[in-house]
C-alpha cells in the first residue's frame, strides 16, 4: 500500500516549524520505503492516504507559489474537478518542488 506520512519534528513555541509530509510505500513486512512523488504516482499499490492529509499537502504546496499562480490553480480546480494526483501534477507545473524529503507544511 502507498500512503502519505506526516512528520511533526520538534515543537517550538507551540508550533511544529519543521512539520512535513513524505510519500511512502509500505510492504508486506510493514517496512516503510520513502520515495519521491513521481515514484509514488507510478507505484501500482493502492493509495490509502486520508483525505485530511491530502488537503494539507495541497494547501502546503499552494503556500509556496505566487498569488497569480494560485488563482490559475483555483480556476483549474473549478473547471476540471481533478483528483489528488492531478492537482499535485498541476502544482508541479507551476513550480512547486516536491522532493524525496517531502513537502513542508509551514
ABEGO torsion letter per residue (X at the ends): XBBBBBBAEBBBGGBBAABBBBBBBBBAAGBBBBBBAAAAAABABBBABBAAAAAAAAAAAAAABBAAAAAAAAAAAAAAGBBAAAAAAAAAAAGBBBBAAEBBAX
